Amino acid sequence: MEHVLGMTAIAVAILIGFGALGTALGFGLLGGRFLEGAARQPELIPQLQVKMFIVAGLLDAVSMIGVGIAMLLLFSNPLITVLKG
């Protein structure tokens, strides 16, 4: 059972770490592309800004789903109930 708990802790760390890394890279690319588009066509800044915020919300949602799965594994691990039963 200790092996399952240890591997679960590693899985949780990987889920949260890669979620944070992916979100950071996504926001960096998103901000850079927004600034490029705004510099090329300043008259489209309002439309680009709306689309940027929509994509930023989707980026956050993906990482929050990963954090939710990690918390499920950490606090209510279904693998432990299988081992006990």
C-alpha positions in Angstrom: 0.0 0.0 0.0 2.9 2.4 0.7 4.0 1.8 -2.9 0.6 3.1 -4.2 0.8 6.1 -1.9 4.3 7.0 -3.1 3.4 6.6 -6.7 0.3 8.7 -6.2 2.3 11.5 -4.7 4.6 11.4 -7.7 1.7 11.5 -10.1 0.1 14.4 -8.2 3.4 16.3 -8.4 3.7 15.6 -12.1 0.1 16.6 -12.9 0.4 19.9 -11.0 3.9 20.7 -12.3 3.2 20.0 -15.9 -0.1 21.9 -15.7 1.7 25.0 -14.3 4.4 24.7 -16.9 2.0 24.3 -19.8 -0.1 27.2 -18.6 3.0 29.4 -18.3 4.2 28.6 -21.8 0.7 29.1 -23.2 0.3 32.5 -21.5 3.7 33.5 -22.8 2.9 32.6 -26.4 -0.5 34.1 -26.1 0.8 37.4 -24.8 3.5 37.6 -27.4 1.2 36.9 -30.3 -1.3 39.4 -29.0 1.3 42.1 -28.9 2.5 41.2 -32.4 -1.1 41.4 -33.7 -1.7 44.6 -31.9 1.5 46.2 -33.3 0.7 45.1 -36.8 -3.0 46.2 -36.8 -3.8 48.6 -34.0 -7.4 49.0 -35.1 -8.1 45.4 -34.3 -7.0 45.6 -30.7 -10.5 45.3 -29.2 -11.3 42.1 -31.2 -7.9 40.6 -30.4 -8.3 41.4 -26.8 -11.6 39.6 -26.5 -10.2 36.6 -28.2 -7.1 36.7 -26.0 -9.2 36.6 -22.8 -11.3 33.7 -24.1 -8.2 31.7 -24.8 -6.7 32.7 -21.5 -9.8 31.3 -19.8 -9.4 28.1 -21.7 -5.8 27.8 -20.7 -6.7 28.2 -17.0 -9.5 25.7 -17.3 -7.2 23.0 -18.6 -4.7 23.4 -15.8 -7.5 23.6 -13.2 -8.9 20.3 -14.5 -5.4 18.8 -14.0 -5.3 20.2 -10.4 -8.8 18.8 -9.8 -7.7 15.3 -10.9 -4.6 15.6 -8.8 -6.6 16.5 -5.7 -8.9 13.6 -6.3 -5.9 11.2 -6.4 -4.4 12.8 -3.4 -7.4 12.9 -1.0 -9.8 10.3 -2.4 -7.6 7.8 -4.1 -9.7 5.1 -5.8 -6.7 2.8 -6.0 -6.5 2.4 -2.3 -10.1 1.3 -2.0 -9.4 -1.4 -4.6 -6.4 -2.6 -2.5 -8.4 -2.7 0.7 -11.4 -4.5 -0.9 
